[in-house]
């Protein structure tokens, strides 16, 4: 599906001019993220298999390929296995390079998706996305170094690698927020994903839990805590619903992005 952001109407539209709802866009983002998880986990598995053969650590017996595959989430195990087969062995250097490449690609894809196309991307948004990507790449380089030193197990490497894919959702949410602010949105509210398990306040880390941030009422957009800043960090599945002034000149009413989509249909 090809679509773009119609700034005048405040909605996404496809090639035929039909509106694309925020919910449909979130579904597309989730599918993109799932594909990214498979790609990164496959890299971690291929690297783990290569390492067990070419650079095993002393002490414990190295895991077999099947034992490494068994560490993968069953929901994506088949896809990961197929991808590893096509990747072949992945050395330490290749793992680090491919990880950095995939992290950059995924953050860019999520930003363009949220912005509504390349044409809607501004210099400010590109800089924002680049900064987020660089931060994740630093962590990826550190992870590769820890794997090489034997500081993390294959299971830990696979789990941490999948988290880099999940870190792209805050980029999607953050770009959406920048788009709404630029369009003159005045209010917003956080919505809990009814299908997700939600985090709690962590006083030691000083982070709020998602349930306490969610609200039935709208508040000034600048007061809404961004996605990714609660205890669950990048694994947050909440979303923000925005409300802006009506496009009708002089109208006192305000509309949510969902209502705008319905009216534009």
N, C-alpha and C positions, 0 to 999 in steps of 0.2 A: 504494500500500500504506500503510495506517495501522497504526502500532505504537507501543508505549510501553515504558518500562523498568519491569520488575517487580523492585523492590528486594528483596522477600522471597526470591525465587528467584535473583536476580542474573543475569537474562537479559532480552532483549527479547522481547516477545510481540506477535502481531498481534491483530486484532479477535476472532478465534476462539480466542485463547489459545494458538496454536501459536508455538513459539519461532522467533526470527529470529537467525541466526548472526552473529557479528561480521564474518565474510567477506561476508555478504550486505549488511550495513550499509555496509561499506567500498565495495562496488559502487554502492550508492545514492548515497553521498557523491561518488564519482568521476563519476557521471552528472550530479549537480547541479553539480559544479565545471566539467564540460565545457560545460554550458549557460551558465554564468557567463562562461567564457572567450569563447564566441561573442558574448555580449552586449557585453562590454567591448571586444573587438577590433572589433566592428561600430561601436561608438561612435568608436573611434580612426580607423577608415577614413572614416566619414562626416565627422568633423571634418577629417581631412586633405584630403578632396575639397573641402569648403567653403573651407578655408584657401587652397588653391591657386588658387581662383577669386576669393575676396574679399580676401585679404590675402597675396598672394605676396611672397616675399622677392626682393630684387634679386640679380642674378648669374645663377645657373644657371636654365635653363628649368624651369618648374613641371612636375611629373609629371601625366600624364593620369589619369583615374579608373581606366582599365584597368591602368596601370602601378602604381597604388597597390594595387589588388586583387591584383596579382601578388606583392605582398610578404607576403600572408597564407599561413599554413601550409595546404598543399593539403588536409590532413585535414579542415579546417573551412571551406574556401573557399566551398563552395556555401551552407552555412548562413549564413555572414557576408554573402555577397552578398544573400541573401534578406532578411536582417535590415536591411541598409543600405537596401534598397529601401523597406522599411516605415518606417524612421526618417526618411528624407529628409535634407536638409542639417542639419548640427549645428554650431552656432556655438561659439566659444570658451567663452562663458558656459554654454551648454547642456551642452557636453562636461564641464566641471568639475562642474556640478550633478548631472548624471546619473551620473557616475563616483562621486561621493560617496554618492549614493543607492544605487547598486548594491553598493558596497563594504559599506555598513551592512547591507543586506538579506542579502547572501551570508554574512557573518560570523554574523548572527543565525540564519540557516537551518542553518548547520553546527553551531552550538552547540545548538540545539533538537534537531537530529537526534542528536547525540552524547548529550545528556542523556536523551533518551527522551520528548520531548514538552514542551509549555509548562508543564505541571503540575510537571515535575521540575526546572524552572529555578529556581535560588535567586538571591537578591539578589547574593551573591558571584559567581556565574557571570555574571549579567547585567553586573556591573561589569567583570569580566574581559574579556568580549566587547566591551563599549563601549570599553575602553582599546585593545584590539587594532584595532578599527575606526578609532578616532581616529588612531592611528599611521599606518595605511595611507592615510587621507584626507589627512594632511599631505603624504605623498609624492605623492599624486595631484594636489594643488594645485600642488606644486612642478613636476610634470611638465607640467601645463597651461601654467604660466608659461614653462617652457623651450621648449615647442613654439611659443608665441607669439613668443618672441625669436629663433626659428630656431636654438636651441642644440642641438636634436635633429632628426634626419631623420625622415620618415614611417616608415621601416623601424624605427628605434630606438623611436619612439613606439608602434608596434604591438607590438613585442616587450616593452617595459616594461609596457604596459597589460595584456598577458596575464599577467604575473607577479603583478599584483594579485589576479587570480582564483585563482592557485595559492597565494597566501598564506592562503587560507581553510582549507586542510588542517591547518596547525598549530593553528588555532582548534578544529577538529573533534577533533584529537588531544589538545589541552590540556583541552578540556571533558570528554572521556572520562576523562582522568587525574584530574580533580577529582571526577568521579562515583565512580570506583573508590576513591579515598582516603576519600571520605565513607562508602562502603559497608564500609570496614574491610579493604580489600585490603592485603596485607602484602608481596607480592613481584611483580616484573615483569621482563620481558626485551625487548630490541629485536629485531625480526625484519626481515631484508632482503627487500624485494620481489624475487622471482626474475626479474621481467620488466623491472626498471629498471636504468639505468646508475647506478652509485654513486660518490659523491665520495671524495676522498682528503684526508688531513690537510693543512691549510694553516698552516704555522708562522708565516707573516707575519701572518695574521689571528688566529692562536691558536685555530683551530677544528679539531675532530677529524673524521676521515672516518667515514662510516657503517659500513663493514666492521669497523672496530676497535671500534665500539660494540655491534655485534650479538653475541649470546651464546646458546649452547645451554642455559646454566644460568640459573636465576632468581637475582635479587639483591634486596636491600631496595629497595622502590619509590622511596625518596628518592634512591637512588644512580643511577637510570636517567636518562640524558641525554634531555631532552624532544625531541620531534619539532620540527624547525625550528632547532635549535642546533648542527647539524653544518655542514660547509662548504657543502653545497647549500642550506642555509637553508629557505626556503619551498617549494622544489622537491623536498624530501625525499619519497620514496614509501614509506619504511619504516613499520612500525607497531609498537605495543607490545602484548605479550600479558601479561595479568595473572593472578595466582594469589592466591586468598584462602583463609581457613580454611573448612572445610566447614561448611555450615549446621547439620549434625547436632550437637546439644548434646554437648560433651565430646569430639568427634571430633578425633583428632590429624592426620588426613589433610587435605591441601589440594587444591583443585581449580582448574584453569585456567578461564577464561571459555568456552573452546571445549568443555571437558568438561562444564561446567554446562549448556551448551546441549544437548549430546547426551543428558544424563541427564533433562533436563526435557521432551524431546520425547516 
